[in-house]
Amino acid sequence: MLKDDCIFCNIIKGIVPSLKIHENDKYLAILDIAQFTEGHTIVIPKDHIEFVWDAPQIGEYFEFVKKIGDHYRELGYSYVDVLTFGRLVHHCLLYTSDAADDLLCVDLGGRRIIKNKN
């Protein structure tokens, strides 16, 4: 079930635009608009769930996040951190924060999302 007053539910519904990295029928990975680091990605369930620890299939959720992390590692990122959030937004989400200086960010389908800094 999605909520009308949740920014992430509105992203899932397509009301709010986003840059998708990857999705399946249960989860969506998008670039964070803030881009604290290049490739900074948010991974959310497609159902409105307030907290990460309430996700009914948490192992499946983390397997999806692992795909995103592996993708960035294949692009040459040195490491990928995963942070859990949900206090301020009230839609469970995981951030992947990547470490690279001049790498191209592409989605899992090979489409260019962020250009090289050079």
N, C-alpha and C positions, 0 to 999 in steps of 0.2 A: 504494500500500500504506500502511495506517495502522498506527501503533504503539499498543499498549495503555498504555504508560507515558508518553505524550506528552499534555499538557493540551490542546493544540490539536487533536490527532487525536480526543480525546474530545469536544471541542466540535463538531467536524465530524460525529461519530457521533451527537450529540444526548445523550450521557451527561452532559455538563456544560452547564448552561443558558447562553444568551448572548442578547444583543440584536442581531439581525441588521439590517444596513443594506441589504445587497444580496448576492446570490449567483448563480452560474451553475453549470454542471456541473463547472467546474475550480477556482473561486475563491470565497472567502467573506470578506465584510467585516462586522466586528462592532464594537460599541462596546467600548473598553477599560474594564475594570472600575475602573481607577484614575482615569480621567477627569482627567488632568493639565491638559487644557484642555477646554472644552465641545465635544463632538463628536469627541473623541480616538478614532480608529478604527484597528483592526488589520485588515490584509488578508493572508490566508493562502491558499496553494494547498491544495486538498482532497486532495492526495497528500502523504505525509510526505517532505519535502525539507528537509535540514538547513540549507543556506545559500542565500541569494537567488541567488548566482551559479551555483548548480547547477540552477536551474529550467530545464527543457528548452525551454520556450517563453517565455523571459524577456520578449520584446516583447509577447506576448499578456498576460502578467502585468501589465506596466506599463500596457497599454491598459485593463485592468480597473481598476487603481488610478487612472488618469486619469478614468474615469467617476465614481469616488467624489469625487475632487478637484473635478471640474466641478460635481457635485451641490452641494457645499458652497459653491462660488463663486456658483452660482445662488441659493442661500439668502442671499447677501450677505456671506459671509466675505471679508475683505480679501485674505487669502492662505492657501495651504495648503502646509505643509511636508511632505516625505516623508523619513522616516528608515529606514534598513535596520538590522535587528537579527538575531541568531541565535546569538550566543556563549553566552548563559546558558540559552536555552530549547531549542535544537537542533531547531527547526522554523522554516524561513525565514518571516519576516514583515516587512511594511512597515507603519510607523505613519504615519497622516496626522494632523497636528497643525494645528488650525484656529485662526483668530484672529477672534473675535467676542465681544462682551460680553453682549448681550441677545437673541440670536437663538434661534429655535426649531430644534431638531434633529429632522429627520424622515428616514425611510428613503426610498429611491427610489420606493417605492409610495405615498408621501404619508402614511404612518402616523407619529403623534407618538411620539418616543422620549424626548426631553428637553424639559421644559417651560421656558418663559421664566423668567428669574430674578425678574422683576417680578411 
